Amino acid sequence: MASGVQVWLSMADGRKRLSHESDIDFGAAMTTESAIDIDASRRYQAMVGFGAAITDSSAWLIEKRMNAAQRDKLLRDLFARDDGGLGIDFTRLTIGASDFSRAHYSLDDLPPGQSDPALAHFSLTPKVPDTGAEEVLPVVRAALAINPRLQVMASPWSAPAWMKTSGSLLHGTLKYEYHAAFADYLIKYVDAMAAAGVPIFALTVQNEPRFNPPDYPGMLLSAGARRLLIGEQLGPKLARREHAPLIFDWDHNWDIETEPLALLADPRANRYVAAVAWHCYAGYVDAQTRVHDAYPDKDAYLTECSGGDWKPMRDDGLLTIARRLLIGSVRGWSRGVLLWNLALDENHGPHAGGCDNCRGLVTIDSKTGNYTRTVDYVALAHASRFVRPGARRVESSEGGKDIDNVVFRNADDGSLVMIVANSSQSAQRFVAREAARAFAYTMPARSVATFVWR
């Protein structure tokens, strides 16, 4: 690495995207109103990684719409860090269908009126054909071959219909009589994935448990229900196993922090929960800090946030992702940050209900198999290319009006990585001061930069 500070710059207007700029020289510490003071001796959470979900739709596009050469190029671009790849270290899978599947299914579907508490009919291969689920394992295994350090978490959108009050994958909640069966269902998934070569790092028990989707699988699951499910069933069962996945609670938005707080207030459930998982679609990121302050032994993760054709993501995706997720969520104790779909096609799909204007990290042309990087890829790369697993967030002061930052120290080589976002309509100059040295930089209007030095 050069003796100065390396700089990569992206601008919201697209004139620069991950542009490797000229190195900056260090000088003596300077006095200025716009200063970022860094104390690398004050260390906070260790990072697991950054990435996006390998949904059924993403996997289907990669496997069915790309040839072998295109597929290999894309997967290296996403999961390798050398040669300018994204360096994804963290991903999420769906246990059964989400809206980004080609059809609705669970892993134990039965005709109406039948039940299977012993899970004799459980299978990773859905009974419904052509869902996209069949393509997930090949894609994940290929990703693990490229990056063996990849951490995989998983979330269900619904229990099987026969476990629910609605008798359907849509609507309803989990019947208490099937809490034990649902816990076993999640454990069977973990075991089946491990046997297929994909270890599961963490589970949530329900995606967005306070949302009742009208047209794709979902399940309401209150804090009280999650408390019983985790405290009485899933937690004790996993605690008796070696190398069991972690349990994350909530897996929903910043706007209802009372939900994870209510669960963590229960001693029986609390002992089994390792972290709180958050989504970005409502509320404010400072909820993460308040929950962490109440339960400092619990980690935080940002497990879903989608780019797409809506404000602010449509017009301001670069700054929104950088400020709210890479900087705000990590300063709010997140150990990992996940965007939603890894890849979608030119029509924001395929999908079966739900979001019809979501955006992936890449867009795959469903006719040619060629792909393009989206602004979400560019934004995520400002962290994922440079911040490696095990890096620790370190202390850094606020940079002044319109300047946001977060700083990491990589564990392997001791390098410091600073991500800075300038949301102002004008250029902003700041000084970064670390120990007895400093450097100055002028951020273009509405831009994001990553700085790396030793």
PyMOL commands that set and color helices and strands:
alter all, ss='L'
color gray80, all
select helices_A, chain A and resi 56-64+68-79+82-84+133-146+161-163+176-195+223-239+258-264+267-270+286-294+313-331+375-384
alter helices_A, ss='H'
color red, helices_A
select strands_A, chain A and resi 5-11+19-24+27-28+35-46+49-53+90-95+151-156+202-204+246-253+275-279+299-304+307-308+334-341+343-345+358-359+362-364+371-373+392-396+403-409+416-422+428-434+437-443+447-453
alter strands_A, ss='S'
color yellow, strands_A
deselect
rebuild
show_as cartoon
